[in-house]
Amino acid sequence: MHTPLTCPGCSKGHLIADADTGEIICDSCGLVQVTDFPDHGMLTTSITYPNRSSVGASNFALICNDIEYSTVIDRANTDARGHRLDPSTLSRMQRLRTWDFRLRTDSNAARNIKQALNELDALKDKLGLPDTVLEKASYIYRKAQIKGLVHGRSISAILSTAVYIACREMGTPRTLKEISVIANLERKDIARDYRLLVTELDLKIPLLDPLKCIVGVANRINISEKTKRLALDSMNEIIKNEISAGKNPMGLAATVLYVSCLKNKENKTQADIARAAGITEVTIRNRYSDLKRNMI
């Protein structure tokens, strides 16, 4: 049995890893400790995944890098002890390096995948995504490449679209605007490629979960736990009364958070919440009018 880590905030609760959102939270005070899972090796086992070991390469590395070999021929012309190679061995190693390079980049598809995976690794750090989302995004991108959808289009745009689709499928709250800003792309370009991939790959994209949207927005602008819990209770009531039907989940979540801030007298403006949710203040005002008419 492993002893869970104690929360540094309240010193009472235990830290729990949420594989869906990529966060580690306290089960007592709700403090979000980090936004990505650290790898502490074999010694730290207090934050673990079910049926997952920290030994060896990650699942993401195994799935995404299967196009390459697991070994790399060093450029140094020395052996394991640091001694220089004799001429015959050196000549053989140089031929091996040449063939190794040709095998790694023998086609446009291989070079395309390699570039995409490098960009995907950068998006992981910037967006704080868990490995499950990255594996899904890599799978979607490869399906698009096999079907010829990448040809003639931007690798970055198709990859960012695959990341957005993976976030939707895995229930990780990341907006289209957030991904476009991080990837330095136009939102309309990702939206266009999103429609293309969904249609051509016959993908079934689930709707965003408004409850997870509330948690994501609240964490970005440091809304108190009390207000967050009030917003979650209100959202459950809205879903129960079927008021959320046909509404943008992110817009509805931002509006419920705004109303909860008003009730708890927490100083958060519509502009603050709209910016964190990636929507406009007009959307919040429209949803606020709907809620006021139906519930408030």
C-alpha positions as a printed NumPy array, in Angstrom:
array([[  0.   ,   0.   ,   0.   ],
       [  1.274,   3.471,  -0.877],
       [  0.631,   6.448,   1.374],
       [ -0.967,   9.36 ,  -0.558],
       [  0.694,  12.762,  -0.461],
       [ -0.852,  15.308,   1.892],
       [ -2.186,  18.538,   0.389],
       [  0.21 ,  21.448,   1.051],
       [ -2.728,  23.839,   1.232],
       [ -4.949,  22.387,   3.956],
       [ -2.511,  19.734,   5.288],
       [ -5.477,  17.372,   5.67 ],
       [ -6.647,  16.169,   2.268],
       [ -4.919,  13.811,  -0.14 ],
       [ -3.868,  14.552,  -3.72 ],
       [ -5.863,  12.791,  -6.429],
       [ -4.842,  12.573, -10.104],
       [ -7.599,  13.236, -12.657],
       [ -6.573,  11.569, -15.946],
       [ -9.372,  13.289, -17.908],
       [ -8.455,  16.902, -17.155],
       [ -4.746,  16.429, -16.492],
       [ -4.959,  17.965, -13.023],
       [ -3.977,  16.918,  -9.51 ],
       [ -6.426,  18.126,  -6.876],
       [ -6.978,  17.856,  -3.148],
       [ -9.959,  15.715,  -2.095],
       [-10.634,  18.014,   0.862],
       [-10.176,  21.676,  -0.086],
       [-10.229,  21.254,  -3.896],
       [ -6.848,  22.927,  -4.407],
       [ -5.437,  22.351,  -7.916],
       [ -1.83 ,  21.434,  -7.283],
       [ -0.512,  21.216, -10.873],
       [ -1.996,  21.117, -14.371],
       [  0.076,  18.238, -15.714],
       [  1.206,  14.948, -14.251],
       [  4.862,  14.849, -13.207],
       [  7.   ,  11.757, -13.617],
       [  8.711,  11.137, -10.29 ],
       [ 10.111,   7.739, -11.274],
       [  9.965,   4.627,  -9.129],
       [ 10.349,   6.293,  -5.725],
       [  7.307,   8.565,  -5.719],
       [  4.191,   6.378,  -5.902],
       [  1.686,   8.485,  -3.997],
       [  0.053,   9.824,  -7.189],
       [ -0.571,   6.912,  -9.519],
       [ -2.702,   5.795, -12.439],
       [ -4.664,   2.538, -12.46 ],
       [ -2.752,  -0.213, -14.28 ],
       [  0.06 ,   2.136, -15.31 ],
       [  3.724,   1.838, -14.404],
       [  6.335,   4.565, -14.377],
       [  8.945,   2.11 , -15.674],
       [ 10.177,   2.632, -19.242],
       [  8.924,   4.984, -21.914],
       [  5.485,   6.533, -21.64 ],
       [  2.532,   5.208, -23.615],
       [  2.591,   8.409, -25.649],
       [  6.192,   7.842, -26.683],
       [  5.508,   4.2  , -27.601],
       [  2.499,   5.05 , -29.751],
       [  3.729,   8.257, -31.358],
       [  7.305,   7.234, -32.105],
       [  6.68 ,   3.796, -33.568],
       [  7.612,   5.142, -36.975],
       [ 11.228,   5.366, -35.824],
       [ 13.683,   2.921, -34.34 ],
       [ 14.301,   2.787, -30.6  ],
       [ 18.072,   3.171, -31.019],
       [ 20.186,   6.113, -32.129],
       [ 23.662,   5.875, -33.65 ],
       [ 25.86 ,   8.362, -31.824],
       [ 27.848,  10.865, -33.871],
       [ 30.919,  10.417, -31.681],
       [ 33.604,   8.234, -33.259],
       [ 34.483,   6.488, -30.001],
       [ 33.484,   3.245, -28.343],
       [ 31.77 ,   2.765, -24.967],
       [ 35.069,   3.289, -23.136],
       [ 35.889,   6.508, -24.965],
       [ 38.59 ,   4.996, -27.202],
       [ 38.739,   6.102, -30.847],
       [ 37.45 ,   3.611, -33.408],
       [ 39.886,   1.901, -35.731],
       [ 39.618,   2.821, -39.454],
       [ 37.691,  -0.304, -40.533],
       [ 35.114,   0.051, -37.718],
       [ 34.811,   3.791, -38.344],
       [ 34.061,   3.198, -42.024],
       [ 31.381,   0.636, -41.143],
       [ 29.758,   2.991, -38.605],
       [ 29.615,   5.816, -41.132],
       [ 27.804,   3.537, -43.607],
       [ 25.395,   2.534, -40.835],
       [ 24.699,   6.204, -40.036],
       [ 23.959,   6.887, -43.699],
       [ 21.493,   4.005, -43.984],
       [ 19.952,   4.88 , -40.636],
       [ 19.262,   8.403, -41.877],
       [ 17.78 ,   7.124, -45.144],
       [ 15.505,   4.666, -43.356],
       [ 14.254,   7.376, -41.009],
       [ 13.468,   9.848, -43.787],
       [ 12.786,   7.585, -46.756],
       [  9.431,   9.145, -47.581],
       [  7.482,  12.373, -47.347],
       [  5.06 ,  10.634, -44.988],
       [  7.841,   9.844, -42.525],
       [  9.119,  13.43 , -42.566],
       [  5.565,  14.718, -42.233],
       [  4.873,  12.556, -39.183],
       [  8.176,  13.508, -37.576],
       [  7.463,  17.226, -37.942],
       [  3.909,  16.782, -36.662],
       [  5.074,  14.875, -33.582],
       [  7.599,  17.594, -32.761],
       [  4.847,  20.213, -32.921],
       [  2.541,  17.981, -30.887],
       [  5.157,  17.737, -28.143],
       [  5.332,  21.543, -28.02 ],
       [  1.531,  21.833, -27.797],
       [  1.555,  19.39 , -24.887],
       [  3.636,  21.746, -22.759],
       [  1.767,  24.902, -23.754],
       [ -1.739,  23.473, -23.251],
       [ -0.916,  21.201, -20.299],
       [ -2.502,  18.166, -21.966],
       [ -2.404,  14.622, -20.54 ],
       [ -0.794,  11.845, -22.554],
       [ -4.169,  10.231, -23.319],
       [ -5.195,  13.299, -25.337],
       [ -1.872,  13.357, -27.19 ],
       [ -2.182,   9.688, -28.121],
       [ -5.677,  10.308, -29.48 ],
       [ -4.531,  13.396, -31.404],
       [ -1.648,  11.43 , -32.947],
       [ -4.071,   8.679, -34.003],
       [ -6.467,  11.173, -35.614],
       [ -3.636,  12.94 , -37.438],
       [ -2.354,   9.663, -38.871],
       [ -5.838,   8.716, -40.06 ],
       [ -6.033,  12.095, -41.82 ],
       [ -2.631,  11.535, -43.395],
       [ -3.509,   8.041, -44.612],
       [ -6.672,   9.427, -46.224],
       [ -4.675,  12.191, -47.937],
       [ -6.274,  15.063, -46.031],
       [ -2.916,  16.567, -44.994],
       [ -1.701,  16.936, -48.589],
       [ -1.818,  20.586, -49.649],
       [ -2.758,  21.803, -46.171],
       [ -0.82 ,  23.174, -43.237],
       [  0.607,  20.509, -40.912],
       [  0.141,  22.844, -37.948],
       [ -3.521,  23.466, -38.776],
       [ -4.4  ,  19.781, -39.22 ],
       [ -2.459,  18.863, -36.075],
       [ -4.147,  21.588, -34.01 ],
       [ -7.502,  20.388, -35.314],
       [ -6.632,  16.825, -34.276],
       [ -5.725,  18.103, -30.8  ],
       [ -9.056,  19.933, -30.521],
       [-10.994,  16.839, -31.614],
       [ -9.031,  14.696, -29.14 ],
       [ -9.842,  17.143, -26.341],
       [-13.531,  16.954, -27.237],
       [-13.519,  13.153, -27.368],
       [-11.57 ,  12.773, -24.103],
       [-13.619,  15.386, -22.26 ],
       [-10.703,  17.785, -21.694],
       [-11.973,  21.399, -21.659],
       [ -9.939,  23.269, -24.282],
       [-11.631,  25.8  , -26.538],
       [-11.031,  26.319, -30.239],
       [ -9.87 ,  29.869, -29.572],
       [ -7.422,  28.735, -26.885],
       [ -5.809,  26.184, -29.191],
       [ -5.653,  28.645, -32.104],
       [ -3.878,  31.253, -29.952],
       [ -1.352,  28.729, -28.619],
       [ -0.703,  27.318, -32.108],
       [ -0.491,  30.841, -33.603],
       [ -3.193,  30.074, -36.172],
       [ -6.425,  31.686, -37.276],
       [ -9.485,  30.295, -35.523],
       [-11.357,  30.062, -38.83 ],
       [ -8.607,  27.852, -40.314],
       [ -8.891,  25.305, -37.492],
       [-12.705,  25.475, -37.678],
       [-12.583,  24.765, -41.432],
       [-10.241,  21.796, -40.959],
       [-12.397,  20.593, -38.057],
       [-15.414,  20.315, -40.348],
       [-13.254,  18.547, -42.939],
       [-11.875,  15.91 , -40.545],
       [-15.227,  15.248, -38.886],
       [-16.866,  14.707, -42.282],
       [-14.118,  12.75 , -44.046],
       [-13.138,  10.546, -41.081],
       [-16.772,  10.057, -39.988],
       [-16.023,  11.118, -36.408],
       [-18.668,  11.267, -33.701],
       [-17.781,  14.253, -31.537],
       [-19.483,  14.437, -28.115],
       [-20.697,  17.739, -26.739],
       [-18.6  ,  19.553, -24.179],
       [-19.482,  18.732, -20.585],
       [-20.664,  22.028, -18.984],
       [-19.514,  20.828, -15.547],
       [-15.933,  20.364, -16.774],
       [-16.137,  23.724, -18.529],
       [-17.01 ,  25.346, -15.2  ],
       [-14.02 ,  23.759, -13.485],
       [-11.65 ,  24.753, -16.292],
       [-12.759,  28.404, -16.43 ],
       [-12.835,  28.74 , -12.628],
       [ -9.277,  27.425, -12.32 ],
       [ -7.965,  29.834, -14.957],
       [ -9.107,  32.956, -13.086],
       [ -8.759,  31.617,  -9.524],
       [-12.413,  31.596,  -8.527],
       [-12.931,  30.415,  -4.946],
       [-13.955,  26.85 ,  -4.192],
       [-17.212,  28.026,  -2.611],
       [-18.267,  29.842,  -5.777],
       [-17.17 ,  26.917,  -7.931],
       [-19.297,  24.456,  -5.949],
       [-22.295,  26.796,  -6.142],
       [-21.859,  27.   ,  -9.927],
       [-21.679,  23.196, -10.216],
       [-24.875,  22.804,  -8.185],
       [-26.613,  25.409, -10.337],
       [-25.471,  23.697, -13.529],
       [-26.786,  20.347, -12.325],
       [-30.146,  22.012, -11.716],
       [-30.087,  23.583, -15.187],
       [-29.325,  20.229, -16.824],
       [-32.051,  18.547, -14.772],
       [-34.619,  21.108, -15.928],
       [-33.415,  20.714, -19.564],
       [-32.655,  24.421, -19.883],
       [-29.208,  23.674, -21.326],
       [-30.591,  22.073, -24.498],
       [-29.294,  23.825, -27.615],
       [-26.997,  26.149, -25.67 ],
       [-23.25 ,  26.498, -26.136],
       [-21.798,  24.544, -23.143],
       [-18.88 ,  26.942, -22.656],
       [-21.109,  30.006, -22.845],
       [-23.574,  28.488, -20.413],
       [-20.804,  27.479, -18.007],
       [-19.305,  30.982, -18.071],
       [-22.717,  32.531, -17.383],
       [-23.409,  30.205, -14.449],
       [-19.997,  31.091, -13.018],
       [-20.778,  34.792, -13.389],
       [-24.105,  34.384, -11.592],
       [-22.421,  32.393,  -8.812],
       [-19.823,  35.155,  -8.409],
       [-22.621,  37.688,  -8.015],
       [-24.341,  35.565,  -5.365],
       [-21.111,  35.082,  -3.394],
       [-20.084,  38.722,  -3.933],
       [-16.857,  37.668,  -5.605],
       [-15.296,  40.428,  -7.685],
       [-15.167,  38.874, -11.161],
       [-16.408,  40.844, -14.159],
       [-18.08 ,  39.559, -17.286],
       [-14.942,  40.48 , -19.219],
       [-12.729,  38.376, -16.912],
       [-14.907,  35.294, -17.235],
       [-15.521,  35.737, -20.977],
       [-11.774,  36.032, -21.612],
       [-11.057,  32.86 , -19.619],
       [-13.836,  30.959, -21.419],
       [-12.869,  32.179, -24.895],
       [-16.28 ,  33.737, -25.606],
       [-17.693,  37.261, -25.811],
       [-19.423,  39.281, -23.116],
       [-22.5  ,  39.413, -25.345],
       [-22.833,  35.628, -25.039],
       [-22.773,  35.872, -21.244],
       [-25.412,  38.624, -21.265],
       [-27.676,  36.624, -23.591],
       [-27.376,  33.446, -21.51 ],
       [-27.855,  35.502, -18.348],
       [-31.167,  36.802, -19.716],
       [-32.265,  33.221, -20.486],
       [-31.355,  32.016, -16.987],
       [-33.007,  35.003, -15.358],
       [-36.177,  34.286, -17.285],
       [-36.2  ,  30.564, -16.447],
       [-34.531,  30.143, -13.061],
       [-33.075,  33.146, -11.294]])
